[in-house]
Amino acid sequence: MCGIAGIFHAETPKPVDPSRVERMCDALAHRGPDGAGVWTDQGVGLGHRRLSIIDLAGSPQPMHTPDGRAVIVFNGEIYNFRELRRELEQAGFTFRTSGDTEVILAAWQRWGVDCLKRLDGMFAFALFDRDKRQLFLARDRFGVKPLFYAPLSDGSIAFASELKGLLAHPQLRRRINPQAIEAYMTWGYVPDTHSILAGVEKLPAGHFWLLEQGRAPGRPQRWWDIDFTQRERGSEADLSAQLVHLLREGVRSRMVADVPLGAFLSGGVDSSGVVALMSEASSQPVQTCSIGFDVAAYDETSYARQVAAKFGADHAERIVATDDFSAIDQLAAMFDEPFADASALPTWRVCQLARERVTVALSGDGADEAFGGYRRQVFHHHEERARSILPAGLRAPLFGTLGRAWPKADWAPRPLRAKATLLALAESGEEGYARGLSVTLPDARRALYSDSFTASLEGFRGEDELIALMRAAPGRSGLDRAQYADLMFWMPGDILTKVDRTSMAVSLEAREPLLDHRLVEFAARLPEGMRVKGSTGKYLLKKSLERYLPHDILYRPKQGFVTPIAEWLRGPLAGAARGIGVSGGLAQTGFFDPQAISAMAEAHIAGRVDHSRTLWQLLMLEKSLTQLGVSG
């Protein structure tokens, strides 16, 4: 796991100052504390920070092919590099190292751009072919590893693993992108379709960009997509057997490392399943790590202990106080862009604990998206059935009227919290799903914006991108389209960004075995009833893990990391809530109405309404903008 950065002059190959690339890499030192290197040629410079995982001493970067034709900087892991190496050796290639980086170079020489389809892994890399004068930028299928880029005023294109690498370049303009603010206020993160800074972009997941000196840059191209239009056939037992085989392969392939390796263990289905399969594949006790909370309602450590004991894991846990909010400034600096998923704090804490014991940790991320495990997906599946029965002309006025009249009752038992469901049923499936996934809804956002900011958006709405993505999704059903949106939009922007930044902040490599692409492609082909059955999401996954895990682990209500931001913003962070938009980066933009924010904060502090998620968004946005030193 590493950090990469570089500069490329496409149309006019100007000299690249190596010290400039070095400064960009120095900003990424946390991603790679074990080594650094810079290489420059006419019109190109590549830089690397290394976290040694495989071939600890033998694979320094930037790395060249033996003939010097190609050079690469690479962030990630290729899990099938040994199989590819054998195939390439049979084709006549020789290797000087025992790692995966040199395999990518040989694969490029053998197959060109098509090498990507042969790579099983998480990666972002930049490869320069000196004969063709081409720069090949690529990102893995799901966007596990990030890659930012920006065209600069001198005609060059700069790129880096994190925004802070680009910020180290003196020509990067620090001007806010208004659409990114709208997208952030919609979702609680800046999706891969935007960057908080105007002019900066992110290479999308499953895309590559081939640039050639002497030619104007084109646009990135998709090299992988997931297809929900096909269906697997077979009995439940047959499908379960195939699933278990794929699960085993996904876990075992990610256990290859020349450094200590362990796992995050929350006590939920996904991380417990990963630990079970790691234990099956290992002759040594698996090292597991859990974070607990000092309030029982938020704590899951008893379940994690139960799983660790069952598989004889070498288990460590740490209890975090529920008033653990002192590090939010560090959190804002970690992400660069505003990021309001409050579970980032406990995720960072479990990464810190894991790094004390291991250098690589396996997680359970990706299963909910792939197998239909989120409650919103289960609800959407059933809502789509209701939509198919009632015509839109009847459904919209009926459910719209009921939804607007129904009181908002976050405090009530779940069956009585019908307002969101009724309002969703009044809309199309795509609009309803976007509503359920949004943190702050359109009317609430517009009430917070200044008139000038609303005008600057020119009609852009954060939801529109997700709605368009779902409508164009390669799927048969509403559940297919919802899962496609979660895998291609939500997951890279929120879940994978959270894990990448918090793990890399402590120089820990996090691996996601449940995002093995063969496993996810198989899940996409499962009949809907094998994904969602009744009120049970991840149906086949849970049934398949019954041979490993007890019933109370598999079928207890989903919890996840819960952070008490509502209590914080009424208590120790009430002053911070009252100060949002009064001074600092947010006030300087002129994008928001300070009086509207103040009224929202006071209503929340008084306990009249729960505005915690929106206030947390605004607080993290303010801290991010202040640290970036940007203006409107």
C-alpha positions as CSV (number, residue, x, y, z in Angstrom):
1,M,0.0,0.0,0.0
2,C,1.5,3.3,-1.0
3,G,1.0,6.9,-2.2
4,I,1.7,8.0,-5.7
5,A,2.0,11.4,-7.4
6,G,3.1,12.8,-10.7
7,I,3.1,15.5,-13.4
8,F,2.6,15.0,-17.1
9,H,2.9,17.4,-20.0
10,A,0.7,16.1,-22.8
11,E,0.8,18.6,-25.7
12,T,4.2,20.2,-25.1
13,P,6.7,18.0,-23.2
14,K,8.3,20.6,-20.8
15,P,10.9,19.6,-18.2
16,V,9.5,18.5,-14.9
17,D,11.2,19.7,-11.7
18,P,11.8,16.6,-9.5
19,S,11.7,18.6,-6.3
20,R,8.1,19.5,-7.1
21,V,7.1,15.8,-7.5
22,E,9.0,15.1,-4.3
23,R,7.0,17.7,-2.4
24,M,3.8,16.2,-3.6
25,C,4.9,12.8,-2.4
26,D,6.0,14.2,1.0
27,A,2.4,15.3,1.5
28,L,1.5,11.5,1.2
29,A,4.2,10.2,3.6
30,H,1.6,8.7,5.9
31,R,0.6,6.4,3.0
32,G,4.1,5.1,2.6
33,P,6.6,5.6,5.5
34,D,9.0,2.8,4.3
35,G,10.6,4.4,1.3
36,A,10.4,7.1,-1.4
37,G,11.5,7.7,-4.9
38,V,11.1,10.1,-7.8
39,W,11.8,9.7,-11.5
40,T,11.6,12.3,-14.3
41,D,11.9,12.2,-18.1
42,Q,11.1,14.8,-20.7
43,G,7.6,16.0,-19.9
44,V,6.9,13.5,-17.1
45,G,7.6,13.0,-13.4
46,L,6.5,10.1,-11.2
47,G,6.8,9.9,-7.5
48,H,6.1,7.2,-4.9
49,R,5.8,6.6,-1.1
50,R,6.1,3.0,-0.1
51,L,4.4,0.9,2.6
52,S,6.2,-2.4,2.3
53,I,3.9,-5.4,2.2
54,I,5.3,-7.9,-0.3
55,D,8.9,-8.4,-1.4
56,L,9.9,-6.0,1.4
57,A,13.4,-5.1,0.1
58,G,13.2,-6.0,-3.6
59,S,10.5,-3.8,-5.2
60,P,11.4,-0.1,-4.8
61,Q,9.5,2.4,-6.9
62,P,9.4,4.0,-9.4
63,M,10.1,0.7,-11.1
64,H,11.4,0.2,-14.6
65,T,11.2,-2.7,-17.0
66,P,14.5,-4.4,-17.7
67,D,14.8,-2.7,-21.0
68,G,13.9,0.7,-19.5
69,R,10.9,1.1,-21.8
70,A,8.3,1.5,-19.1
71,V,8.2,2.8,-15.6
72,I,5.4,2.6,-13.0
73,V,4.3,4.0,-9.6
74,F,1.7,1.8,-8.0
75,N,-0.6,2.0,-5.0
76,G,-2.4,-1.3,-4.0
77,E,-2.1,-5.0,-4.2
78,I,-2.5,-7.5,-7.1
79,Y,-3.7,-10.7,-5.5
80,N,-3.2,-13.0,-8.5
81,F,0.2,-11.7,-9.4
82,R,1.9,-15.1,-8.9
83,E,-0.5,-16.7,-11.4
84,L,0.1,-13.9,-13.9
85,R,3.8,-14.1,-13.3
86,R,3.8,-17.8,-14.3
87,E,1.8,-17.1,-17.4
88,L,4.1,-14.2,-18.4
89,E,7.2,-16.4,-17.7
90,Q,5.8,-19.0,-20.1
91,A,5.6,-16.2,-22.7
92,G,9.2,-15.4,-22.3
93,F,9.3,-12.6,-19.6
94,T,11.9,-12.7,-16.9
95,F,11.6,-11.1,-13.5
96,R,14.1,-9.5,-11.1
97,T,11.8,-9.1,-8.1
98,S,9.3,-11.3,-6.3
99,G,6.5,-8.7,-5.9
100,D,3.4,-7.6,-7.9
101,T,4.6,-4.3,-9.3
102,E,6.9,-5.8,-11.9
103,V,4.1,-8.1,-13.0
104,I,2.0,-5.0,-13.9
105,L,4.8,-3.7,-16.1
106,A,5.2,-7.0,-17.9
107,A,1.4,-7.3,-18.3
108,W,1.3,-3.9,-19.9
109,Q,4.1,-4.9,-22.3
110,R,2.2,-8.2,-23.1
111,W,-1.4,-7.0,-23.3
112,G,-1.5,-3.2,-23.3
113,V,-4.7,-1.7,-21.9
114,D,-6.3,-5.1,-21.8
115,C,-4.0,-6.0,-18.9
116,L,-6.5,-4.4,-16.6
117,K,-9.0,-7.2,-17.1
118,R,-6.4,-9.7,-15.9
119,L,-5.6,-7.9,-12.7
120,D,-7.4,-9.1,-9.5
121,G,-6.8,-6.5,-6.9
122,M,-7.1,-3.0,-5.5
123,F,-5.0,-0.5,-7.3
124,A,-4.3,2.9,-8.7
125,F,-1.2,3.3,-10.8
126,A,0.5,5.5,-13.3
127,L,2.6,3.8,-16.0
128,F,4.7,5.7,-18.5
129,D,5.7,4.0,-21.8
130,R,8.8,5.7,-23.0
131,D,8.6,4.3,-26.5
132,K,5.0,5.4,-27.1
133,R,5.3,8.5,-24.9
134,Q,2.1,7.5,-23.2
135,L,0.9,7.8,-19.6
136,F,-1.5,5.1,-18.5
137,L,-3.5,6.0,-15.4
138,A,-5.8,3.2,-14.0
139,R,-8.1,2.6,-11.1
140,D,-9.4,-0.7,-9.8
141,R,-13.0,-2.0,-10.4
142,F,-14.6,-0.7,-7.2
143,G,-12.4,2.3,-6.5
144,V,-10.8,0.9,-3.4
145,K,-7.7,3.0,-4.1
146,P,-8.1,6.7,-5.0
147,L,-6.6,8.8,-7.7
148,F,-7.1,12.6,-8.0
149,Y,-6.0,14.7,-11.0
150,A,-6.1,18.3,-12.2
151,P,-5.0,20.2,-15.3
152,L,-2.8,23.1,-14.4
153,S,-2.1,26.5,-15.9
154,D,1.3,25.5,-17.4
155,G,-0.5,22.9,-19.5
156,S,0.5,19.9,-17.3
157,I,-1.7,17.4,-15.6
158,A,-0.9,16.7,-11.9
159,F,-2.2,13.6,-10.2
160,A,-1.9,12.1,-6.7
161,S,-3.4,9.5,-4.3
162,E,-5.0,12.2,-2.2
163,L,-6.0,15.8,-2.6
164,K,-3.3,16.9,-0.3
165,G,-0.7,15.7,-2.8
166,L,-2.2,18.1,-5.4
167,L,-2.4,20.8,-2.8
168,A,1.4,20.6,-2.5
169,H,1.7,21.8,-6.2
170,P,1.9,25.7,-6.2
171,Q,-0.1,26.0,-9.4
172,L,-3.3,24.3,-8.0
173,R,-6.1,26.9,-7.6
174,R,-8.0,26.6,-4.3
175,R,-11.5,27.6,-5.5
176,I,-14.6,25.8,-4.3
177,N,-16.8,23.8,-6.7
178,P,-20.4,24.8,-5.8
179,Q,-21.8,21.5,-7.2
180,A,-19.5,19.6,-4.9
181,I,-21.1,21.5,-2.0
182,E,-24.6,20.6,-3.1
183,A,-23.5,17.0,-3.6
184,Y,-21.9,16.9,-0.2
185,M,-25.0,18.3,1.5
186,T,-27.1,15.7,-0.3
187,W,-25.0,12.6,0.6
188,G,-22.6,13.6,3.4
189,Y,-19.5,13.0,1.2
190,V,-18.2,14.4,-2.1
191,P,-18.9,11.6,-4.6
192,D,-16.4,10.6,-7.3
193,T,-18.3,12.7,-9.8
194,H,-17.0,15.8,-8.1
195,S,-14.2,17.3,-6.1
196,I,-14.4,20.0,-3.5
197,L,-12.0,22.1,-5.6
198,A,-13.0,23.4,-9.0
199,G,-10.8,21.9,-11.7
200,V,-9.9,18.8,-9.7
201,E,-11.3,15.5,-10.7
202,K,-11.2,11.9,-9.5
203,L,-10.5,9.0,-11.9
204,P,-13.7,7.0,-11.6
205,A,-13.7,3.4,-10.4
206,G,-13.2,0.9,-13.2
207,H,-11.8,3.5,-15.5
208,F,-8.4,4.2,-17.2
209,W,-7.0,7.3,-18.9
210,L,-4.5,6.9,-21.6
211,L,-2.6,10.2,-22.4
212,E,0.0,10.7,-25.1
213,Q,2.5,13.4,-25.6
214,G,1.8,15.5,-28.6
215,R,-1.9,14.9,-28.4
216,A,-4.7,16.8,-26.6
217,P,-5.9,14.7,-23.6
218,G,-9.1,12.8,-24.2
219,R,-11.4,11.5,-21.4
220,P,-11.1,8.5,-19.1
221,Q,-12.7,5.3,-20.4
222,R,-14.5,2.6,-18.5
223,W,-12.8,-0.8,-18.5
224,W,-15.1,-2.7,-16.1
225,D,-18.8,-2.6,-15.2
226,I,-21.1,-4.9,-13.2
227,D,-24.0,-6.6,-14.9
228,F,-27.3,-7.3,-13.0
229,T,-29.2,-8.5,-16.1
230,Q,-28.2,-12.2,-15.9
231,R,-29.5,-14.7,-13.4
232,E,-27.8,-17.8,-11.9
233,R,-29.8,-21.0,-12.1
234,G,-29.7,-23.9,-9.5
235,S,-31.0,-24.9,-6.2
236,E,-30.3,-23.0,-3.0
237,A,-27.8,-25.7,-2.0
238,D,-26.0,-25.5,-5.3
239,L,-25.8,-21.7,-5.2
240,S,-24.7,-21.8,-1.6
241,A,-21.8,-24.2,-2.5
242,Q,-20.7,-21.8,-5.3
243,L,-20.9,-18.9,-2.9
244,V,-18.8,-20.6,-0.2
245,H,-16.1,-21.5,-2.8
246,L,-15.9,-17.9,-3.9
247,L,-15.8,-16.6,-0.3
248,R,-12.9,-18.9,0.4
249,E,-11.0,-17.8,-2.7
250,G,-11.6,-14.1,-1.9
251,V,-10.3,-14.5,1.6
252,R,-7.3,-16.7,0.9
253,S,-6.1,-14.6,-2.0
254,R,-6.0,-11.6,0.4
255,M,-4.0,-13.4,3.1
256,V,-0.7,-13.2,1.1
257,A,1.7,-10.8,2.8
258,D,5.3,-10.7,4.1
259,V,4.2,-8.7,7.1
260,P,1.9,-9.4,10.1
261,L,-1.8,-9.7,9.0
262,G,-5.0,-9.7,10.9
263,A,-8.7,-8.7,10.7
264,F,-11.2,-6.1,11.9
265,L,-13.9,-7.9,13.9
266,S,-17.1,-6.0,14.8
267,G,-19.1,-9.1,15.6
268,G,-21.4,-8.5,12.7
269,V,-22.1,-11.0,9.9
270,D,-19.5,-9.8,7.4
271,S,-16.4,-9.4,9.5
272,S,-17.3,-12.6,11.5
273,G,-17.6,-14.5,8.2
274,V,-14.2,-13.2,7.1
275,V,-12.6,-14.2,10.4
276,A,-14.2,-17.7,10.1
277,L,-12.7,-18.2,6.7
278,M,-9.3,-16.8,7.7
279,S,-9.2,-19.3,10.6
280,E,-10.1,-22.1,8.2
281,A,-7.2,-21.1,5.9
282,S,-4.6,-20.4,8.5
283,S,-2.5,-22.7,10.8
284,Q,-2.0,-19.8,13.2
285,P,-4.5,-17.9,15.3
286,V,-6.0,-15.0,13.4
287,Q,-5.2,-11.6,15.0
288,T,-8.5,-9.7,15.4
289,C,-9.2,-6.2,16.6
290,S,-12.5,-4.6,17.9
291,I,-13.5,-1.2,19.2
292,G,-16.2,-0.9,21.9
293,F,-18.0,2.0,23.5
294,D,-18.5,2.8,27.1
295,V,-22.3,3.0,26.6
296,A,-24.0,-0.4,26.3
297,A,-26.4,0.7,23.5
298,Y,-23.5,1.4,21.2
299,D,-21.3,-1.5,22.2
300,E,-20.9,-4.8,20.2
301,T,-17.7,-6.1,21.8
302,S,-19.5,-9.1,23.4
303,Y,-20.4,-10.4,19.9
304,A,-16.9,-9.9,18.7
305,R,-15.5,-11.7,21.7
306,Q,-17.9,-14.6,21.0
307,V,-16.7,-15.0,17.5
308,A,-13.0,-14.6,18.4
309,A,-13.4,-17.3,21.1
310,K,-15.2,-19.7,18.7
311,F,-12.3,-19.5,16.2
312,G,-9.4,-19.2,18.7
313,A,-8.4,-15.8,17.5
314,D,-5.7,-13.7,19.2
315,H,-8.2,-10.9,20.0
316,A,-7.6,-7.3,21.1
317,E,-10.2,-4.7,21.9
318,R,-10.3,-1.2,23.1
319,I,-13.1,0.7,24.7
320,V,-13.6,4.2,23.3
321,A,-15.5,6.9,25.3
322,T,-18.7,8.1,23.7
323,D,-17.4,11.6,24.1
324,D,-14.5,10.9,21.8
325,F,-15.0,14.0,19.6
326,S,-11.7,15.8,20.4
327,A,-10.1,14.5,17.2
328,I,-12.6,15.9,14.6
329,D,-10.0,18.5,13.5
330,Q,-7.6,15.6,12.7
331,L,-10.4,13.8,11.0
332,A,-11.1,16.8,8.7
333,A,-7.4,17.0,7.8
334,M,-7.3,13.3,7.1
335,F,-10.0,13.5,4.5
336,D,-9.1,16.8,2.8
337,E,-12.6,17.0,1.4
338,P,-15.6,17.3,3.8
339,F,-16.7,13.9,5.0
340,A,-19.7,13.6,7.4
341,D,-20.0,9.8,7.9
342,A,-19.6,9.9,11.7
343,S,-18.5,6.3,11.8
344,A,-15.1,7.5,10.5
345,L,-14.1,8.3,14.1
346,P,-14.5,4.7,15.4
347,T,-13.1,3.3,12.1
348,W,-10.0,5.4,12.6
349,R,-9.8,4.1,16.2
350,V,-10.0,0.5,15.2
351,C,-7.3,1.1,12.5
352,Q,-5.1,2.6,15.2
353,L,-5.5,-0.5,17.3
354,A,-4.9,-2.8,14.4
355,R,-1.7,-1.0,13.4
356,E,-0.2,-1.7,16.9
357,R,-0.3,-5.4,16.0
358,V,-0.4,-5.8,12.2
359,T,0.4,-4.1,8.9
360,V,-2.5,-5.6,6.9
361,A,-6.1,-6.0,8.1
362,L,-9.0,-7.7,6.3
363,S,-12.4,-6.1,6.6
364,G,-16.0,-7.2,5.9
365,D,-16.8,-4.2,3.6
366,G,-18.8,-4.7,0.4
367,A,-21.1,-7.5,1.4
368,D,-24.1,-5.2,2.1
369,E,-23.8,-3.6,-1.2
370,A,-23.3,-6.8,-3.2
371,F,-25.8,-9.1,-1.4
372,G,-28.6,-6.6,-0.5
373,G,-27.8,-6.2,3.2
374,Y,-28.9,-2.7,3.9
375,R,-32.3,-2.0,5.4
376,R,-32.9,0.6,2.7
377,Q,-32.4,-2.0,0.0
378,V,-34.9,-4.4,1.6
379,F,-37.4,-1.6,2.0
380,H,-36.9,-0.5,-1.6
381,H,-37.4,-4.1,-2.8
382,H,-40.8,-4.2,-1.2
383,E,-41.7,-0.6,-2.2
384,E,-41.1,-1.5,-5.8
385,R,-43.7,-4.2,-5.5
386,A,-46.2,-1.7,-4.3
387,R,-45.2,0.6,-7.2
388,S,-45.8,-2.1,-9.7
389,I,-49.4,-2.6,-8.3
390,L,-50.5,1.0,-8.1
391,P,-50.3,3.3,-11.2
392,A,-48.2,6.5,-10.7
393,G,-51.3,8.6,-11.3
394,L,-53.0,7.1,-8.2
395,R,-49.9,6.4,-6.1
396,A,-48.4,9.9,-6.2
397,P,-51.3,11.9,-4.8
398,L,-52.4,9.1,-2.4
399,F,-49.0,8.5,-0.7
400,G,-47.8,12.1,-1.2
401,T,-50.8,13.4,0.8
402,L,-50.4,10.7,3.5
403,G,-46.6,11.3,3.7
404,R,-46.9,15.0,4.1
405,A,-49.6,14.6,6.8
406,W,-47.8,11.9,8.7
407,P,-45.8,13.2,11.7
408,K,-42.0,12.8,11.7
409,A,-41.4,10.4,14.6
410,D,-37.8,9.4,14.9
411,W,-38.4,8.5,18.5
412,A,-41.2,6.0,17.7
413,P,-41.0,2.2,17.1
414,R,-40.0,1.4,13.5
415,P,-43.5,0.4,12.3
416,L,-44.7,3.9,13.2
417,R,-42.0,5.7,11.3
418,A,-43.9,5.7,8.0
419,K,-43.4,9.2,6.8
420,A,-40.2,8.5,4.7
421,T,-41.8,5.3,3.2
422,L,-45.0,7.1,2.3
423,L,-43.1,10.0,0.6
424,A,-40.9,7.5,-1.2
425,L,-43.9,5.6,-2.6
426,A,-45.2,8.8,-4.0
427,E,-42.1,9.1,-6.2
428,S,-40.5,6.8,-8.8
429,G,-38.3,4.0,-7.5
430,E,-35.1,5.9,-8.3
431,E,-36.4,9.2,-6.8
432,G,-37.6,7.3,-3.7
433,Y,-34.2,5.5,-3.3
434,A,-32.3,8.8,-3.6
435,R,-34.6,10.3,-1.0
436,G,-33.8,7.4,1.4
437,L,-30.1,7.7,0.9
438,S,-29.9,11.5,1.2
439,V,-28.7,13.0,4.5
440,T,-30.4,16.4,3.9
441,L,-33.4,16.6,1.6
442,P,-33.7,19.3,-1.2
443,D,-36.1,21.6,0.7
444,A,-34.0,21.6,3.8
445,R,-30.8,22.3,1.8
446,R,-32.4,25.1,-0.1
447,A,-33.5,26.7,3.2
448,L,-29.9,26.8,4.3
449,Y,-28.4,28.2,1.1
450,S,-28.0,31.9,0.3
451,D,-29.8,33.2,-2.8
452,S,-26.5,33.7,-4.6
453,F,-25.3,30.2,-4.0
454,T,-28.6,28.7,-5.2
455,A,-28.3,30.7,-8.4
456,S,-24.7,29.5,-8.9
457,L,-26.0,25.9,-8.9
458,E,-28.0,26.6,-12.1
459,G,-30.6,24.0,-11.3
460,F,-28.1,21.2,-10.3
461,R,-29.4,18.9,-7.6
462,G,-27.3,16.3,-5.8
463,E,-29.9,13.6,-6.3
464,D,-30.0,13.9,-10.1
465,E,-26.7,12.0,-10.6
466,L,-27.8,9.0,-8.6
467,I,-31.3,8.9,-10.2
468,A,-29.7,9.0,-13.7
469,L,-27.3,6.2,-12.7
470,M,-30.1,4.0,-11.5
471,R,-32.2,4.6,-14.6
472,A,-29.3,3.6,-16.8
473,A,-28.1,0.7,-14.6
474,P,-27.7,-2.7,-16.3
475,G,-30.3,-4.5,-14.2
476,R,-33.8,-6.0,-14.4
477,S,-35.4,-4.8,-11.2
478,G,-35.5,-2.0,-8.7
479,L,-33.4,-4.1,-6.3
480,D,-30.8,-4.5,-9.1
481,R,-30.7,-0.8,-9.7
482,A,-30.5,0.1,-6.0
483,Q,-27.5,-2.3,-5.5
484,Y,-25.8,-1.0,-8.7
485,A,-26.1,2.5,-7.3
486,D,-24.7,1.5,-3.9
487,L,-21.8,-0.4,-5.5
488,M,-20.9,2.3,-8.1
489,F,-21.8,5.6,-6.3
490,W,-22.2,5.2,-2.6
491,M,-19.5,2.6,-1.9
492,P,-16.5,4.4,-3.5
493,G,-17.6,7.8,-2.3
494,D,-18.4,6.9,1.3
495,I,-17.4,3.4,2.5
496,L,-14.1,2.9,0.6
497,T,-13.0,6.5,1.1
498,K,-13.6,6.2,4.8
499,V,-11.6,3.0,5.1
500,D,-8.8,4.2,2.8
501,R,-8.2,7.5,4.6
502,T,-8.5,6.2,8.1
503,S,-6.3,3.2,7.5
504,M,-3.7,5.1,5.5
505,A,-3.5,7.8,8.2
506,V,-1.9,5.2,10.4
507,S,0.0,3.4,7.6
508,L,-2.2,0.3,7.7
509,E,-3.3,-1.6,4.6
510,A,-7.0,-2.6,4.6
511,R,-8.1,-5.3,2.3
512,E,-11.7,-6.1,1.3
513,P,-12.1,-9.9,0.5
514,L,-15.8,-9.6,0.1
515,L,-15.2,-7.2,-2.9
516,D,-13.4,-9.9,-4.9
517,H,-14.9,-9.1,-8.3
518,R,-15.8,-12.7,-9.1
519,L,-17.8,-12.9,-5.8
520,V,-19.6,-9.6,-6.5
521,E,-20.4,-10.6,-10.1
522,F,-21.8,-13.9,-8.8
523,A,-23.9,-12.0,-6.3
524,A,-25.3,-9.7,-9.0
525,R,-26.5,-12.8,-10.9
526,L,-28.3,-14.2,-7.9
527,P,-32.2,-14.3,-8.1
528,E,-33.7,-11.6,-6.0
529,G,-35.1,-14.1,-3.6
530,M,-31.5,-15.3,-2.8
531,R,-30.5,-11.7,-1.9
532,V,-33.7,-10.5,-0.1
533,K,-36.2,-12.9,1.3
534,G,-39.0,-11.3,3.4
535,S,-37.4,-8.9,5.8
536,T,-34.0,-10.7,5.6
537,G,-31.2,-9.1,3.5
538,K,-28.1,-11.0,2.4
539,Y,-30.3,-14.1,2.6
540,L,-28.0,-16.6,0.8
541,L,-24.8,-15.2,2.4
542,K,-26.3,-15.8,5.8
543,K,-27.6,-19.2,5.0
544,S,-24.1,-20.1,3.6
545,L,-22.4,-19.0,6.7
546,E,-24.7,-21.0,9.0
547,R,-22.0,-23.8,8.9
548,Y,-19.5,-21.3,10.5
549,L,-21.4,-18.8,12.7
550,P,-24.1,-19.1,15.4
551,H,-27.6,-17.9,14.8
552,D,-27.5,-14.9,17.1
553,I,-24.5,-13.5,15.1
554,L,-26.1,-14.1,11.7
555,Y,-29.6,-12.9,12.4
556,R,-29.4,-10.2,15.0
557,P,-30.3,-6.6,14.0
558,K,-27.6,-4.8,12.0
559,Q,-25.9,-2.1,14.1
560,G,-22.5,-1.0,12.8
561,F,-20.5,1.8,14.3
562,V,-22.9,4.2,16.0
563,T,-21.6,7.6,17.0
564,P,-23.7,9.8,19.3
565,I,-23.6,13.0,17.3
566,A,-27.1,14.1,18.4
567,E,-26.0,14.0,22.0
568,W,-22.7,15.7,21.3
569,L,-24.4,18.6,19.4
570,R,-26.8,19.1,22.3
571,G,-24.1,18.9,24.9
572,P,-20.3,19.4,24.7
573,L,-20.5,20.5,21.0
574,A,-23.5,22.8,21.4
575,G,-21.2,25.8,21.3
576,A,-19.6,24.5,18.1
577,A,-23.1,24.0,16.6
578,R,-24.1,27.6,17.5
579,G,-20.9,28.9,15.9
580,I,-21.3,27.2,12.5
581,G,-21.3,29.7,9.7
582,V,-20.6,32.6,12.1
583,S,-16.9,32.8,11.3
584,G,-14.3,30.6,9.6
585,G,-14.3,29.0,6.2
586,L,-18.1,28.5,5.9
587,A,-18.9,32.1,6.6
588,Q,-16.3,33.4,4.2
589,T,-17.9,31.5,1.3
590,G,-21.2,33.3,1.5
591,F,-22.9,30.1,0.4
592,F,-25.1,29.7,3.5
593,D,-27.6,31.7,5.4
594,P,-26.2,32.1,8.9
595,Q,-29.6,32.8,10.4
596,A,-31.1,29.6,9.0
597,I,-28.2,27.6,10.4
598,S,-28.6,29.3,13.8
599,A,-32.3,28.5,13.9
600,M,-31.6,24.9,13.0
601,A,-28.9,24.6,15.8
602,E,-31.1,26.1,18.4
603,A,-34.0,23.8,17.5
604,H,-31.7,20.8,17.8
605,I,-30.1,22.0,21.1
606,A,-33.5,22.6,22.6
607,G,-34.5,19.0,21.7
608,R,-37.5,20.0,19.5
609,V,-36.1,18.4,16.4
610,D,-33.2,16.1,15.6
611,H,-31.0,18.0,13.1
612,S,-27.8,16.2,14.1
613,R,-26.9,14.8,10.7
614,T,-27.2,18.1,8.9
615,L,-25.4,20.0,11.7
616,W,-22.6,17.5,11.6
617,Q,-22.4,17.9,7.8
618,L,-22.1,21.7,8.3
619,L,-19.6,21.4,11.1
620,M,-17.3,19.0,9.1
621,L,-17.7,21.2,6.0
622,E,-16.6,24.3,8.0
623,K,-13.6,22.5,9.4
624,S,-12.6,21.1,6.0
625,L,-12.9,24.5,4.2
626,T,-10.9,26.2,7.0
627,Q,-8.1,23.7,6.8
628,L,-8.0,23.9,3.0
629,G,-7.9,27.7,3.1
630,V,-10.3,28.0,0.2
631,S,-12.8,30.7,-0.8
632,G,-15.9,30.9,-2.9
